[in-house]
Amino acid sequence: MTAFRVDDGAKGRHFVRAAAIAAAIVVVTAAAFITWAVCLGPLPLDKAREVSTTVVDRNGKLLRAYAMADGRWRLPVDARKDVDPTYLNLLLAYEDQRFSSHAGVDPLALARAAFQLATRGHIVSGGSTITMQLARLMEPRRERSLYAKLRQIVRALEIERELGKDQILNLYLALAPYGGNLEGIRAASIAYFGKEPKRLSLAEAALLVALPQSPETRRLDRHPDGAREGRDRVLDRMVEEHRITADEAAQAKAAPVPRMRRPMPILAPHSSDQAIAVMKDAPVIKLTLDANLQKVLEPLAHDRASALGPNISVAVIVVDNETGDVLAHVGSADYFDETRAGQVDMTRAIRSPGSTLKPFIYGLAFEDGFVHPESLIDDRPIRFGSYAPENFDLTYQGTVPVRRALQLSLNVPAIELLDRVGSSRLASRLRQAGANLVLPKDEAPGLAMGLGGVGVTLQDLAMLYSGLPRLGTTRPLREIMDKDEPREPLRLMDKVAAWDVGDVLLGTPPPENAPRNRIAFKTGTSYGYRDAWSVGFDGRMTIGVWVGRPDGASVPGLIGRNTAAPILFDAFARSGKVLQALPKPPKGALVASNTKLPLPLRRFRPLGELVRSGGEQAVLHIQFPLNGSRIDVDRSGGAETAAMPVRVSGGVLPLTMLVNGLSIGEIDGRRQRLINPPGPGFARLTVIDATGAADTVVVRIQ
């Protein structure tokens, strides 16, 4: 028998050859794997980071969210700030215990899952890490295969190289599916529990851990029993791992499972719509609004509008006096009520302000120094050319203090002061302060604007009124905190005048059962009972209220004092803020009774009426044209260029004008008038007052 022996050299050559072949196989396999991984392309991080646009208040509270283009709700989330630690602890304990230490793949978890599958015949626990699950969510695939698992592993390693652990956790919490079109823990918590996931019970946290494992078969609004089983399974596992006690689990299991899905919050819908129109690409838009204040004022507007009748709406705006920030913005009584044109923002609608511009007339009169809050003024019938203002109740109060005239919103004194101040000057000053006044086409400011003959918005009115507690300066309103735009203070009136107006309005008689001398306010009612207004302020904030029909139709009995003022006072009460006192009198303020005022300030006198120490009326006198003067008249441009002014002082109204002995009508309250002169030749101009006193001049017309 022949024996063969292989020498050691041959063995060595065979071993080297086998090792080389194995190494080549490993290298080729690795190269093929790397080539395959490279062919996967870049991580779709940009798409994964897409979220629903959310609008939040000044403190970060959610006001409104908008679904993504495909209808999904996916809200941005910061795990450390937005999520209850109880949930995070359960999630990591149940899904990925070594999340903070592994590099995207947990070999121990994979081995454990494979062993459990081999020994028990079914999946007991998955081997996927949070990062691998995120990879699957970023590139969703239906099939469950070795190829899909390998792809998740490769992507998980890539994700760990690209992102930090907090970023990975945030993305997972935003993408995890919760049934239907809900993605992410915030959308799920709001839809199922009606709250943000910052504070969750153990039962709620366990439920939110369980739902993404089988989001469609555990949907709370369709399969609540399946959701309960999933929740209880999470709780049992936590008991087994000694993370919670059996008693805690039992209490959590006893909690009912929600069976309905709640709507997403829609607070401040008009502000939100405007914000996304301005900040089109911003995922999160921060407004100056206060969600808590908005929550109490929206029901107030809805309830009051419903009580007032069909088709009536209510708008409310709250402004911080110091900053000009809008703290609450209720654009209508009900955003979804078509009968009340709910989606029309009535805080931006141009409407007739009624008497709400009167405080600014008085303010300019105080600023000019020809009247004081304690001055006396006549409330009696008067005519300005063809315009004869009347009080709302068609009665007259006689001689009253200016303070009382404004508090009672008497029309005649306001128009007399406006005649002295000048309509154009009032309009110019309000525009200078930031308000947009809208006049009828081709019309200049006139006396009628003092009683509502001009268009203005509730927002502009609130801005103007906030300038009074600021002692004469306004700030343009701001609602979007991220919007960078200049907001320098704008001049409204001087400090003393602004303080005087605020002090007068503080004494306006409030609605029934409302506190006195706590809120400075003014009401207004537009012609034909179309708009009812009330704007008021304390030292901290200004609130404006509008009531009416959005279509501009008349509402009989719609009066500012009866409808808008009670809403104003209720809004202050519901704000939860202690009313803050108005500023103290600034330097130069004259606080005195009527008898202590300088003689010219004791009583208001129209233009042309001289002050007499004994109280007698000034003598009637034609100031222009002078007797014997020669007047050159340009008749080339027609009647307008040929008009000749006549100016009178003194006398008792009404004043009648005669030309060559023929009456041509009355001279207006400003004691001036344009006439069409006769001629050429000599003309006799005569003015007669109510007592029969007369003055005559003779002029030569050329």
Residue pairs with C-beta under 8 A, 6 or more apart in sequence:
37 154
40 151
40 154
40 155
43 138
43 155
43 158
43 159
43 162
44 138
44 139
45 138
45 162
45 163
47 138
48 134
48 137
48 138
48 171
48 175
49 171
50 68
50 74
51 68
51 74
51 75
51 76
51 174
51 283
52 65
52 66
52 67
52 68
52 72
52 73
52 74
52 75
52 187
53 65
53 66
53 276
53 282
53 283
53 284
53 285
54 62
54 64
54 65
54 66
54 75
54 76
54 283
54 284
54 285
55 62
55 63
55 64
55 65
55 268
55 271
55 272
55 275
55 276
55 284
55 285
55 287
56 62
56 63
56 284
56 285
56 286
56 287
57 63
57 267
57 268
57 286
57 287
57 289
57 290
57 291
57 294
58 286
58 287
58 288
58 289
58 290
58 325
58 481
59 290
59 291
60 286
61 291
61 292
62 75
62 190
62 196
62 265
62 267
62 291
63 265
63 267
63 268
63 271
63 272
63 287
63 289
63 291
63 294
64 264
64 265
64 266
64 267
64 268
64 269
64 272
65 73
65 75
65 187
65 264
65 265
66 272
66 276
67 73
67 181
68 74
71 181
72 181
72 182
72 183
73 181
73 182
73 183
73 184
73 187
73 191
73 264
74 174
74 175
74 183
74 184
74 187
75 174
75 184
75 186
75 187
75 190
76 174
76 186
76 283
76 284
77 83
77 170
77 173
77 174
77 184
77 185
77 186
78 170
79 88
79 166
79 169
79 170
79 173
80 166
82 186
82 196
82 197
82 198
83 173
83 185
83 197
83 198
84 197
84 198
84 199
84 200
84 205
86 200
86 202
86 205
87 185
87 197
87 200
87 204
87 205
87 208
87 209
88 169
89 243
90 205
90 206
90 209
90 234
90 238
90 243
91 130
91 209
92 99
92 130
93 238
93 241
93 243
94 209
94 234
94 237
94 238
95 126
95 129
95 130
95 133
95 209
96 106
96 109
96 129
96 130
96 131
97 109
98 106
98 108
98 109
98 129
99 129
99 130
99 131
99 165
99 169
100 165
102 129
102 131
103 157
103 160
104 129
104 131
104 132
104 153
104 156
104 157
104 158
104 159
104 160
105 129
105 131
105 132
105 153
105 156
105 157
106 127
106 129
109 125
109 126
109 127
109 128
109 129
110 127
111 127
112 125
112 127
113 123
113 124
113 125
113 126
113 127
114 127
116 123
116 124
116 125
117 123
117 124
128 136
128 152
129 156
130 168
130 169
130 172
131 156
131 159
131 160
131 168
132 152
132 153
132 155
132 156
133 172
133 176
134 156
134 159
134 168
134 171
134 172
134 175
135 151
135 152
135 155
135 156
135 159
136 148
136 152
137 172
137 175
137 176
137 177
138 155
138 171
138 175
139 151
139 155
141 148
141 151
159 168
160 168
163 171
173 184
173 185
173 186
174 183
174 184
174 185
174 186
175 183
175 184
176 183
176 184
176 185
176 212
177 183
177 211
177 212
177 215
178 184
178 185
178 187
178 188
178 191
178 192
178 208
178 211
178 212
178 215
179 188
179 211
179 215
179 216
179 218
179 219
179 220
179 221
179 222
180 219
180 221
180 261
182 188
182 191
185 197
185 208
186 196
186 197
187 264
188 197
188 208
188 211
189 195
189 196
189 197
189 200
189 204
189 208
190 196
190 262
190 264
190 265
191 261
191 262
191 264
192 207
192 220
192 258
192 261
192 262
193 200
193 204
193 258
193 262
194 262
197 208
200 208
201 252
201 255
202 235
202 244
202 248
202 249
202 251
202 252
203 231
203 251
203 252
203 253
203 255
204 255
206 231
206 232
206 234
206 235
206 238
206 252
207 227
207 230
207 231
207 257
209 234
210 218
210 227
210 230
210 231
210 233
210 234
211 218
211 219
211 220
211 227
211 230
213 230
214 226
214 230
217 223
217 226
218 226
218 227
218 230
219 227
220 227
220 257
220 258
220 259
220 260
220 261
221 259
221 260
221 261
224 257
224 258
224 259
227 257
228 257
231 252
231 253
231 257
232 253
235 244
235 249
235 252
235 253
236 249
238 244
238 249
239 245
239 246
239 249
266 272
266 335
267 291
267 294
267 295
267 298
268 287
268 289
268 294
268 328
268 329
268 330
269 331
269 335
269 343
270 329
270 331
270 332
270 335
270 343
270 345
270 347
271 287
271 289
271 326
271 329
271 331
271 479
272 285
272 287
274 345
274 479
275 285
275 287
275 479
275 480
276 285
278 480
278 483
279 285
279 480
279 482
279 483
282 482
285 480
285 482
286 480
286 481
286 482
287 326
287 479
287 480
287 481
288 320
288 323
288 325
288 326
288 327
288 478
288 479
288 480
288 481
289 326
289 327
289 328
289 329
289 479
290 327
290 328
292 576
293 318
293 327
293 328
293 575
293 576
294 328
294 329
294 330
296 574
296 575
296 576
297 316
297 318
297 328
297 330
297 571
297 574
298 330
300 316
300 330
300 567
300 570
300 571
300 574
301 314
301 315
301 316
301 330
301 332
301 333
301 567
302 314
302 333
302 334
304 314
304 333
304 547
304 566
304 567
304 570
305 312
305 313
305 314
305 333
305 334
305 340
305 547
306 333
308 314
308 547
308 563
309 555
310 339
311 339
311 340
311 549
311 551
311 553
312 333
312 340
312 547
312 548
312 549
312 555
312 558
313 332
313 333
313 340
313 341
313 342
313 344
313 346
313 547
313 548
313 549
313 550
314 330
314 332
314 333
314 545
314 546
314 547
314 567
315 330
315 331
315 332
315 345
315 346
315 347
315 349
315 458
315 545
315 546
315 547
316 328
316 329
316 330
316 347
316 543
316 544
316 545
316 546
316 567
316 571
317 326
317 328
317 329
317 330
317 347
317 458
317 459
317 462
317 543
317 544
318 326
318 327
318 328
318 329
318 462
318 541
318 542
318 543
318 571
318 575
319 325
319 326
319 327
319 462
319 463
319 466
319 477
319 541
319 542
319 543
319 544
320 326
320 327
320 540
320 541
321 466
321 469
321 470
321 537
321 539
321 540
321 541
321 542
322 470
323 475
323 478
324 463
324 466
324 474
324 475
324 476
324 477
324 478
324 487
325 477
325 478
325 479
326 477
326 478
326 479
327 541
329 347
329 479
330 347
331 344
331 345
331 346
331 347
331 348
332 340
332 341
332 342
332 343
332 344
332 345
332 346
332 550
333 340
333 342
334 340
334 342
335 342
335 343
336 342
336 343
340 550
341 550
341 551
344 550
346 458
346 546
346 548
346 550
347 457
347 458
347 459
347 544
347 546
348 457
348 458
348 459
349 457
349 458
349 550
350 438
350 455
350 456
350 457
351 455
351 456
351 457
351 458
351 526
351 530
351 531
351 546
351 548
351 552
352 452
352 453
352 454
352 455
352 526
352 527
352 530
352 531
353 452
353 454
353 456
353 461
353 524
353 526
353 531
353 533
354 451
354 452
354 523
354 524
354 525
354 526
354 527
354 531
354 532
354 533
354 560
355 409
355 411
355 414
355 451
355 452
355 522
355 523
355 524
355 525
355 560
356 461
356 522
356 523
356 524
356 533
356 535
356 560
357 426
357 430
357 449
357 450
357 452
357 454
357 456
357 524
358 406
358 409
358 414
358 450
358 522
359 406
359 465
359 468
359 501
359 504
359 505
359 522
360 426
360 429
360 430
360 464
360 492
360 493
360 501
361 414
361 417
361 418
361 421
361 426
361 450
362 371
362 402
362 406
362 414
362 417
362 500
362 501
362 504
363 468
363 492
363 493
363 497
363 498
363 500
363 501
364 421
364 425
364 426
364 429
364 493
364 497
365 371
365 402
365 417
365 420
365 421
366 372
366 373
366 493
366 496
366 497
366 500
366 501
367 493
367 494
367 496
367 497
368 420
368 421
369 601
370 420
370 600
370 601
370 604
371 377
371 402
371 417
371 601
371 604
372 402
372 500
372 590
372 592
372 597
372 601
373 401
373 402
373 403
373 500
373 503
373 504
374 401
374 402
374 403
374 592
374 593
374 594
374 597
375 401
375 402
375 594
375 597
375 601
375 602
375 603
375 604
376 399
376 400
376 401
376 402
376 594
376 602
376 603
376 604
377 399
377 400
377 401
377 402
377 405
377 413
377 416
377 417
377 603
377 604
378 398
378 399
378 412
378 413
378 416
378 604
379 391
379 396
379 397
379 398
379 399
379 400
379 405
379 410
379 412
379 413
380 396
380 398
380 412
381 388
381 390
381 396
381 412
382 388
382 389
382 412
382 415
382 416
382 653
382 669
383 653
383 654
383 666
383 668
383 669
384 415
384 419
384 447
384 668
384 669
384 670
385 666
385 668
385 673
387 446
387 447
387 448
389 411
389 412
389 415
389 447
389 451
390 411
390 412
391 397
391 410
391 411
391 412
392 409
392 411
392 525
396 412
397 404
397 405
397 408
397 410
400 408
400 410
400 413
401 594
402 413
402 504
402 604
403 504
403 507
405 413
405 414
406 413
406 414
406 501
406 504
406 505
407 504
407 505
407 507
407 508
407 509
409 522
409 523
409 524
411 450
411 451
413 604
414 450
414 451
415 447
415 450
415 451
416 604
416 606
416 669
417 604
418 426
418 447
418 449
418 450
419 447
419 606
419 607
419 669
419 670
420 606
420 607
423 444
423 445
423 446
423 447
423 449
423 450
424 444
424 445
426 445
426 449
426 450
427 437
427 439
427 445
427 449
427 454
429 491
429 492
429 493
430 437
430 464
430 492
431 437
432 490
432 491
432 492
433 463
433 464
433 467
433 474
433 490
433 491
433 492
434 460
434 463
434 464
434 474
434 476
434 490
435 456
435 460
435 461
435 463
435 464
436 456
436 457
436 460
437 445
437 449
437 454
437 455
437 456
438 454
438 455
438 456
439 445
439 449
439 454
439 455
445 454
446 453
448 454
451 527
452 524
452 526
452 527
458 533
458 544
458 545
458 546
459 477
459 544
461 533
461 535
461 544
462 477
462 535
462 542
462 543
462 544
463 474
463 475
463 476
463 477
464 474
464 492
465 522
465 535
465 536
465 537
465 542
465 544
466 474
466 475
466 537
466 541
466 542
467 473
467 474
467 490
467 492
467 493
467 498
468 492
468 498
468 501
468 502
468 505
468 520
468 537
469 502
469 520
469 537
469 538
469 539
469 542
469 582
469 583
470 489
470 498
471 495
471 498
471 499
471 583
471 586
472 491
472 492
472 493
472 494
472 495
472 497
472 498
473 489
473 490
473 491
473 492
474 489
474 490
474 492
475 487
475 489
475 490
476 485
476 487
476 490
478 485
478 487
492 498
493 501
495 586
495 588
496 585
496 586
496 588
496 589
496 590
499 582
499 583
499 585
499 586
499 589
500 589
502 520
502 537
502 582
502 583
503 520
503 582
503 585
505 520
505 521
505 522
505 536
506 517
506 518
506 519
506 520
506 582
507 517
508 520
508 521
508 522
509 516
510 516
510 519
510 521
510 565
510 569
511 561
511 562
511 565
511 566
511 569
514 565
514 566
514 569
515 569
515 579
518 538
518 579
519 536
519 537
519 538
519 568
519 569
519 572
519 579
520 536
520 537
520 538
520 582
521 534
521 535
521 536
521 537
521 565
521 568
522 534
522 535
522 536
523 532
523 533
523 534
523 559
523 560
523 561
523 564
523 565
524 531
524 532
524 533
524 534
524 560
525 531
525 532
525 533
525 558
525 559
525 560
525 561
526 532
526 533
526 548
528 554
529 554
529 555
529 556
529 557
529 558
529 559
530 548
530 549
530 552
530 553
530 554
530 555
530 558
531 546
531 547
531 548
531 558
532 546
532 547
532 548
532 558
532 559
532 560
532 562
532 563
532 564
533 544
533 545
533 546
533 547
533 560
533 564
534 544
534 545
534 560
534 561
534 564
534 565
534 567
534 568
535 542
535 543
535 544
535 545
535 568
536 542
536 543
536 568
536 569
536 572
537 543
537 582
538 572
538 579
538 580
538 581
538 582
539 579
539 580
539 581
539 582
539 583
540 577
540 579
540 580
541 575
541 577
543 568
543 571
543 572
545 564
545 565
545 567
545 568
545 571
546 564
547 558
547 560
547 563
547 564
547 567
548 555
548 558
549 555
572 579
585 591
590 597
594 602
595 602
599 611
599 613
600 611
605 611
606 669
606 670
606 671
607 670
607 671
607 672
608 618
608 623
608 647
608 648
608 649
608 650
608 651
608 670
608 671
609 617
609 618
609 649
609 650
609 671
610 618
610 649
610 650
612 618
617 650
617 651
617 652
618 649
618 650
618 651
619 650
619 651
619 693
620 648
620 649
620 650
620 651
620 655
620 687
620 689
620 693
620 694
620 695
621 648
621 649
621 650
621 651
621 695
622 646
622 647
622 648
622 685
622 687
622 695
622 696
622 697
623 647
623 648
623 649
624 645
624 646
624 647
625 631
625 644
625 646
625 685
625 697
625 699
626 697
626 699
627 696
627 697
627 698
627 699
628 697
628 698
628 699
628 700
629 697
629 699
629 700
630 699
630 700
630 702
631 644
631 677
631 699
631 700
631 701
631 702
632 702
633 642
633 644
633 677
633 679
633 680
633 701
633 702
634 641
634 642
635 641
635 642
639 676
642 676
642 677
643 674
643 675
643 676
644 674
644 675
644 676
644 677
645 672
645 673
645 674
646 657
646 667
646 672
646 673
646 674
646 675
646 685
646 687
647 671
647 672
648 655
648 667
648 671
648 672
648 687
648 695
649 671
650 689
651 671
651 687
651 689
651 690
651 691
651 693
652 689
652 690
652 691
652 693
653 669
653 689
653 690
654 666
654 667
654 689
654 690
655 666
655 667
655 671
655 687
655 688
655 689
655 690
656 663
656 665
656 666
656 667
656 687
656 688
656 689
657 663
657 664
657 665
657 666
657 667
657 673
657 675
657 685
657 686
657 687
658 664
658 684
658 685
658 686
658 687
658 688
659 675
659 677
659 678
659 683
659 684
659 685
659 686
660 678
660 683
660 684
661 684
661 686
664 675
667 673
667 687
675 685
677 683
677 701
678 701
679 701
679 702
680 701
680 702
681 700
681 701
682 698
682 699
682 700
682 701
683 698
683 699
683 700
683 701
684 696
684 697
684 698
685 696
685 697
685 698
685 699
686 694
686 695
686 696
687 694
687 695
687 696
688 694
